[in-house]
Amino acid sequence: MSKLYNKIAPYLLVSLVVILSTVTLWFPFITRQTSWFGLLIPESNFQYIYRNFDGPLYIIPAKTLYNPQAIDKIGLEIPLPPNYFAAHLPLYPFLIRFGAPPLGYLKSMIFISVLFSILLGMFFYKVARRLNLTRHPITLTALFLFLPRFLVVRSIGAPETLFLFLVLHSLYFFERRNYLWAGVFGGLATMTKTPGVLLAAAYFLVFAERYVKTKKIPWAGLPALLLVPLGLLGVFLIYLRQYGDFFAYFKSGDNIHLVAPFSVFNFQKIWVGTAWLDDVVFYFFLYGLTVLTLFRSKYRSFFYFSLTFFISVLFVQHRDIARYSLPLWPLAVIAFEKFFTSRKFLTIFIILLPGFFMYAWNFLVHNILPISNWAPYL
C-alpha cells in the first residue's frame, strides 16, 4: 500500500496545486467581490471567467460543427461571419461538445481547460522523472504551472492546455522512439492549433541529422512525419465539407499574424496597438537562450522543435507574444531546470507569487468579450 501511495502521491500533489491555484484565481469572481486589493470588478461574477478571450468563441463551432446556416441562426450579438470560426480548430470545440450534455457548454469549456491543465501537469512531472531531466521533478512541475500568462490561460476557456498536453506527449514518444504514438499525438495537436505542424518540421530535422551522422534513413519514423500534417489535412477536409472551401482557414479573417521578423515592434498595427513592448524583448531572450541551451541536449526533438517554434514566434505581429510562445515554456523550464530549482530562484518566486495572481486578476478583468446575450453560448 505504501509503494502505491508513493507512486501516486506526486500526481495527486500536482493535481492539488492546479486545483487550488485555479480556485484561488477564481475566488473574487465566485464570491462576487467588487473590489479586490484595490482592483475594481464591476458587477463581479463568474461570467468574467466565461467571457475571457477567446473561450466563448470556441463554443460556436462546438454547437454548430461549423455549419454556416447554423451559425447564422444562432443569433450572435457580435457580427462575425460564419467562416471566422474556421480559425478555431476543431479538437477543442469537439471536446466541449462532448462534455456539454452533462455540464452545459460554458461549464464544459472551463472543465476541459482545467482537466487538461491537471493532465498536463501530471505528464510534465512524468516526463521530467522518466527522462531524468531534473533532480527535483515535483518542484520543476510546480514552477512550470505558474508562468503568469499560463496561470491565466489554464484557468479560462482556451485550447492551450490541451495543445501543450498533446505536443509534450508527441515529443516524449518521439524520444522513446515510439513513432506511431508520436505521430498520433502530433496529428491531434495540429487539429487543436496550427503551430502543431511544426512538430513535423522538427522530426524531419532530427531524421536529417541522424542521416548525416549514420547515412541511414530511419524508415520507422516516417509515420511521425506523415501523421502530423495529416491532422491538418483532416481539419481542412472538415472545412471542405461544412464550408465548401478546403482553404477556409486562410479566409477566416485577420488571424494569421506571421509577417516578418520582429514585426511585433510596430504600434500602428491593429494586433499590436502599443509601444510598451519591453516584456516581448525578454520573452525573445528567454526562448532564444532556450534554443541555444537545448542545442547540446541528447533529446534532439526538444532542440529542433524549440528552434522551429522560436523562429516562427519572431515573425508574429501580435501584442500577446506571451501566449503565442507558450509551447516554448515547458522546454525553457527543462533547459534551465538547475536555475529554476535553485534556492535563489525559489526565494524570489515565493516573494513574487502574490504578484503573479495580481497580474492574473488584472488580466481577467480587462480581457473580456462584450457579451450581454448569453443564449448563443448556452
C-alpha positions as CSV (number, residue, x, y, z in Angstrom):
1,M,0.0,0.0,0.0
2,S,2.8,2.4,0.8
3,K,4.5,1.7,-2.5
4,L,1.3,2.5,-4.3
5,Y,0.9,5.8,-2.3
6,N,4.5,6.8,-3.1
7,K,3.8,6.3,-6.8
8,I,0.6,8.3,-6.9
9,A,1.3,10.9,-4.3
10,P,3.3,13.2,-6.7
11,Y,0.4,13.1,-9.2
12,L,-2.1,13.9,-6.5
13,L,0.1,16.8,-5.4
14,V,0.3,18.2,-8.9
15,S,-3.5,17.9,-9.2
16,L,-3.9,19.7,-5.9
17,V,-1.6,22.6,-7.0
18,V,-3.6,23.1,-10.2
19,I,-7.0,23.0,-8.5
20,L,-6.0,25.2,-5.5
21,S,-4.3,27.8,-7.7
22,T,-7.3,27.8,-10.1
23,V,-9.8,28.2,-7.4
24,T,-7.7,31.0,-5.8
25,L,-7.7,32.8,-9.2
26,W,-11.5,32.4,-9.4
27,F,-12.2,33.4,-5.8
28,P,-13.0,37.1,-6.2
29,F,-15.4,36.2,-9.1
30,I,-17.0,33.3,-7.3
31,T,-17.6,35.4,-4.2
32,R,-18.6,38.5,-6.2
33,Q,-16.0,40.8,-4.8
34,T,-16.4,44.3,-6.4
35,S,-13.1,45.5,-5.1
36,W,-10.1,43.2,-4.7
37,F,-6.8,44.6,-3.4
38,G,-7.7,47.9,-4.9
39,L,-8.8,46.4,-8.3
40,L,-12.4,47.3,-9.1
41,I,-14.5,44.5,-10.6
42,P,-17.8,45.9,-11.7
43,E,-20.8,43.5,-11.3
44,S,-18.4,40.8,-10.2
45,N,-19.4,37.3,-11.0
46,F,-18.1,34.1,-12.7
47,Q,-19.0,35.5,-16.1
48,Y,-15.6,37.2,-16.1
49,I,-14.1,33.8,-16.4
50,Y,-16.5,32.7,-19.1
51,R,-16.1,35.9,-21.1
52,N,-12.3,35.9,-21.4
53,F,-11.0,35.8,-25.0
54,D,-11.4,33.6,-27.0
55,G,-13.1,31.0,-24.9
56,P,-16.8,31.6,-25.8
57,L,-16.0,31.8,-29.5
58,Y,-15.0,28.1,-29.3
59,I,-18.5,27.2,-28.2
60,I,-20.0,28.3,-31.5
61,P,-18.2,25.6,-33.6
62,A,-18.9,23.2,-30.7
63,K,-22.6,23.9,-31.1
64,T,-22.8,24.2,-34.9
65,L,-20.0,21.9,-36.1
66,Y,-19.0,24.8,-38.4
67,N,-22.3,24.7,-40.3
68,P,-22.7,28.2,-41.8
69,Q,-26.5,28.1,-41.7
70,A,-26.5,27.0,-38.0
71,I,-24.0,29.8,-37.2
72,D,-26.2,32.4,-38.9
73,K,-29.2,31.2,-36.9
74,I,-27.5,31.2,-33.5
75,G,-28.0,34.9,-33.1
76,L,-24.6,36.3,-32.1
77,E,-24.6,39.9,-31.0
78,I,-21.0,40.2,-32.2
79,P,-21.2,40.5,-36.1
80,L,-18.9,37.6,-37.1
81,P,-19.2,35.8,-40.4
82,P,-19.5,32.0,-40.3
83,N,-16.1,31.5,-41.9
84,Y,-14.5,33.4,-39.0
85,F,-14.8,30.3,-36.8
86,A,-12.5,28.3,-39.2
87,A,-9.7,30.0,-37.2
88,H,-10.9,28.0,-34.1
89,L,-9.6,24.5,-34.9
90,P,-12.0,21.6,-34.1
91,L,-10.5,19.4,-31.4
92,Y,-11.1,21.7,-28.5
93,P,-14.7,22.5,-29.7
94,F,-15.4,18.8,-30.2
95,L,-14.3,18.1,-26.6
96,I,-16.5,20.9,-25.4
97,R,-19.4,19.4,-27.3
98,F,-18.7,16.0,-25.8
99,G,-18.9,17.5,-22.3
100,A,-21.9,19.7,-22.9
101,P,-24.8,17.2,-22.2
102,P,-24.0,16.8,-18.5
103,L,-22.4,20.2,-17.9
104,G,-23.7,22.8,-20.5
105,Y,-21.4,24.4,-23.0
106,L,-19.9,27.1,-20.8
107,K,-19.0,24.8,-17.9
108,S,-17.7,22.2,-20.4
109,M,-15.4,24.8,-21.9
110,I,-13.9,25.5,-18.5
111,F,-13.9,21.9,-17.4
112,I,-11.9,20.8,-20.5
113,S,-9.3,23.5,-19.9
114,V,-8.8,22.7,-16.2
115,L,-8.9,18.9,-16.8
116,F,-6.1,19.2,-19.3
117,S,-4.2,21.6,-17.0
118,I,-4.2,18.8,-14.4
119,L,-3.3,16.1,-17.0
120,L,-0.5,18.3,-18.5
121,G,1.0,19.0,-15.1
122,M,1.0,15.3,-14.3
123,F,2.5,14.4,-17.6
124,F,5.2,17.1,-17.3
125,Y,6.1,15.5,-14.0
126,K,6.3,12.1,-15.6
127,V,8.5,13.3,-18.5
128,A,10.8,15.1,-16.1
129,R,11.2,12.0,-14.0
130,R,11.3,9.3,-16.8
131,L,13.8,11.2,-18.9
132,N,15.9,12.3,-15.8
133,L,15.6,15.9,-16.7
134,T,16.0,17.1,-13.1
135,R,16.6,16.0,-9.6
136,H,13.6,17.9,-8.5
137,P,10.7,16.9,-10.8
138,I,7.9,18.0,-8.5
139,T,9.4,21.4,-7.8
140,L,10.1,21.9,-11.5
141,T,6.5,20.9,-12.4
142,A,5.0,23.4,-9.8
143,L,7.2,26.2,-11.3
144,F,6.1,25.2,-14.8
145,L,2.4,25.8,-13.8
146,F,3.0,29.3,-12.6
147,L,4.2,31.3,-15.6
148,P,1.8,34.3,-15.1
149,R,0.4,34.2,-18.6
150,F,0.0,30.4,-18.4
151,L,-1.7,30.8,-15.0
152,V,-4.4,32.8,-16.8
153,V,-4.8,30.6,-19.8
154,R,-5.2,27.4,-17.8
155,S,-8.0,28.9,-15.8
156,I,-10.3,30.1,-18.6
157,G,-11.7,28.7,-21.8
158,A,-8.7,28.1,-24.0
159,P,-7.2,25.3,-26.1
160,E,-3.6,25.9,-24.9
161,T,-3.6,23.3,-22.1
162,L,-4.9,20.6,-24.5
163,F,-2.4,21.7,-27.1
164,L,0.6,21.6,-24.8
165,F,-0.6,18.2,-23.4
166,L,-0.6,16.8,-27.0
167,V,2.7,18.4,-28.0
168,L,4.5,17.1,-24.9
169,H,3.2,13.6,-25.5
170,S,4.3,13.7,-29.1
171,L,7.8,14.8,-28.2
172,Y,8.0,12.3,-25.3
173,F,7.0,9.3,-27.5
174,F,9.4,10.5,-30.3
175,E,12.3,10.5,-27.9
176,R,11.2,7.0,-26.8
177,R,11.2,6.0,-30.5
178,N,7.6,5.2,-30.4
179,Y,7.0,7.0,-33.6
180,L,3.4,5.9,-34.2
181,W,2.2,7.5,-31.0
182,A,4.4,10.5,-31.6
183,G,2.6,10.9,-34.9
184,V,-0.9,10.3,-33.4
185,F,-0.4,12.9,-30.7
186,G,1.3,15.3,-33.1
187,G,-1.7,15.0,-35.5
188,L,-4.1,15.7,-32.7
189,A,-2.0,18.7,-31.7
190,T,-2.3,20.0,-35.2
191,M,-6.1,19.6,-35.0
192,T,-6.0,21.8,-31.9
193,K,-3.7,24.7,-33.1
194,T,-2.0,25.0,-36.5
195,P,1.5,25.5,-35.0
196,G,1.4,21.8,-34.1
197,V,2.5,21.2,-37.7
198,L,6.0,22.4,-36.6
199,L,6.4,19.1,-34.9
200,A,6.7,17.5,-38.4
201,A,9.4,20.0,-39.3
202,A,11.3,19.2,-36.0
203,Y,11.1,15.5,-36.6
204,F,12.3,15.9,-40.2
205,L,15.3,17.8,-38.9
206,V,16.1,15.1,-36.4
207,F,15.9,12.4,-39.1
208,A,18.1,14.6,-41.4
209,E,20.7,14.9,-38.6
210,R,20.7,11.2,-38.0
211,Y,21.1,10.5,-41.7
212,V,24.1,12.9,-41.8
213,K,25.7,11.0,-38.9
214,T,24.8,7.4,-39.8
215,K,24.0,7.5,-43.5
216,K,20.8,5.6,-42.7
217,I,17.2,6.7,-43.2
218,P,15.1,6.0,-40.1
219,W,12.1,4.5,-42.0
220,A,10.4,3.5,-38.8
221,G,10.0,7.2,-38.0
222,L,8.1,8.2,-41.2
223,P,4.6,7.8,-39.6
224,A,5.6,10.6,-37.2
225,L,6.3,12.8,-40.1
226,L,3.1,11.9,-42.0
227,L,0.5,11.8,-39.3
228,V,1.3,15.3,-38.1
229,P,0.4,17.1,-41.3
230,L,-2.5,14.6,-41.8
231,G,-4.1,16.1,-38.7
232,L,-4.1,19.5,-40.5
233,L,-5.4,17.8,-43.7
234,G,-8.3,16.4,-41.6
235,V,-9.1,19.9,-40.4
236,F,-9.2,21.2,-43.9
237,L,-11.4,18.3,-45.0
238,I,-13.9,19.1,-42.2
239,Y,-14.0,22.7,-43.6
240,L,-14.4,21.5,-47.1
241,R,-17.5,19.5,-46.0
242,Q,-19.0,22.3,-43.8
243,Y,-18.0,25.5,-45.6
244,G,-17.5,24.1,-49.1
245,D,-14.0,25.5,-49.0
246,F,-10.9,23.5,-48.3
247,F,-8.9,26.7,-47.6
248,A,-11.5,28.3,-45.3
249,Y,-8.9,28.6,-42.5
250,F,-6.9,31.0,-44.7
251,K,-10.0,33.1,-45.4
252,S,-11.3,33.4,-41.8
253,G,-10.1,36.9,-41.3
254,D,-7.0,38.6,-39.9
255,N,-5.9,35.6,-37.8
256,I,-2.6,34.6,-39.5
257,H,-0.2,37.0,-37.8
258,L,3.1,35.8,-39.4
259,V,4.5,38.9,-41.1
260,A,8.3,39.5,-40.8
261,P,11.0,39.1,-38.1
262,F,10.3,41.4,-35.2
263,S,7.2,42.8,-36.8
264,V,5.6,42.9,-33.3
265,F,7.5,46.1,-32.8
266,N,5.1,48.3,-34.7
267,F,2.5,50.0,-32.5
268,Q,0.5,51.1,-35.6
269,K,-0.7,47.6,-36.4
270,I,-4.1,46.5,-35.1
271,W,-3.0,43.5,-33.2
272,V,-0.1,45.4,-31.5
273,G,-1.6,48.8,-30.7
274,T,1.1,49.8,-28.1
275,A,4.7,50.8,-27.9
276,W,5.1,49.4,-24.4
277,L,6.6,46.1,-25.5
278,D,9.6,45.6,-23.2
279,D,8.3,42.2,-22.0
280,V,8.4,40.9,-25.5
281,V,12.1,41.5,-25.7
282,F,12.6,39.5,-22.5
283,Y,10.5,36.6,-23.9
284,F,12.6,36.6,-27.1
285,F,15.7,36.5,-24.9
286,L,14.4,33.6,-22.7
287,Y,13.3,31.5,-25.6
288,G,16.3,32.2,-27.7
289,L,18.5,31.1,-24.8
290,T,16.3,28.0,-24.5
291,V,17.2,27.1,-28.1
292,L,20.9,27.6,-27.6
293,T,20.8,25.6,-24.3
294,L,18.9,22.7,-25.9
295,F,21.4,22.6,-28.8
296,R,23.6,20.2,-26.8
297,S,20.7,18.2,-25.4
298,K,20.6,14.5,-26.3
299,Y,16.8,14.9,-26.8
300,R,17.1,16.2,-30.3
301,S,13.4,16.8,-31.0
302,F,13.3,19.2,-28.0
303,F,16.0,21.3,-29.7
304,Y,14.6,21.2,-33.2
305,F,11.0,21.9,-32.0
306,S,12.2,24.9,-29.9
307,L,14.2,26.1,-32.9
308,T,11.4,26.0,-35.4
309,F,8.9,27.4,-33.0
310,F,11.2,30.2,-31.8
311,I,11.8,31.2,-35.4
312,S,8.0,31.3,-36.1
313,V,7.4,33.4,-33.0
314,L,9.9,36.0,-34.2
315,F,7.5,36.6,-37.2
316,V,4.4,37.0,-35.1
317,Q,2.8,40.5,-35.3
318,H,0.6,40.4,-32.2
319,R,0.9,42.0,-28.7
320,D,0.3,38.7,-27.0
321,I,3.6,37.1,-27.6
322,A,3.4,35.6,-24.1
323,R,0.5,33.4,-25.3
324,Y,1.8,32.7,-28.8
325,S,5.1,31.5,-27.3
326,L,3.6,29.2,-24.6
327,P,4.6,26.0,-26.3
328,L,8.2,27.0,-25.7
329,W,7.7,27.4,-22.0
330,P,7.9,23.7,-20.9
331,L,11.1,23.5,-23.0
332,A,12.5,26.6,-21.3
333,V,11.8,25.1,-17.9
334,I,13.6,21.9,-18.9
335,A,16.5,23.8,-20.4
336,F,17.1,25.9,-17.3
337,E,16.0,23.4,-14.6
338,K,19.0,23.9,-12.5
339,F,18.3,27.6,-12.3
340,F,14.6,27.3,-11.8
341,T,15.1,24.8,-8.9
342,S,17.9,26.8,-7.3
343,R,17.4,28.3,-3.8
344,K,17.9,31.8,-5.2
345,F,15.2,31.5,-7.8
346,L,12.7,29.7,-5.4
347,T,13.2,32.5,-2.9
348,I,12.3,35.2,-5.4
349,F,9.5,33.0,-6.8
350,I,7.8,32.8,-3.4
351,I,8.1,36.6,-2.9
352,L,6.6,37.3,-6.3
353,L,3.9,34.7,-6.3
354,P,1.2,37.1,-5.0
355,G,2.2,39.4,-7.8
356,F,1.5,36.6,-10.3
357,F,-2.1,36.4,-9.0
358,M,-2.4,40.2,-9.1
359,Y,-1.3,40.2,-12.7
360,A,-3.8,37.4,-13.4
361,W,-6.8,39.1,-11.7
362,N,-5.9,42.4,-13.5
363,F,-5.8,40.5,-16.8
364,L,-9.1,38.6,-16.2
365,V,-11.0,41.8,-15.5
366,H,-9.6,43.5,-18.6
367,N,-9.5,40.8,-21.3
368,I,-13.3,40.1,-21.8
369,L,-15.6,39.7,-24.7
370,P,-18.6,42.2,-24.7
371,I,-21.4,39.6,-24.2
372,S,-24.9,40.6,-22.9
373,N,-26.9,37.9,-24.6
374,W,-25.8,34.5,-23.4
375,A,-28.3,32.5,-25.3
376,P,-26.0,31.5,-28.2
377,Y,-23.5,30.1,-25.7
378,L,-25.9,28.0,-23.5
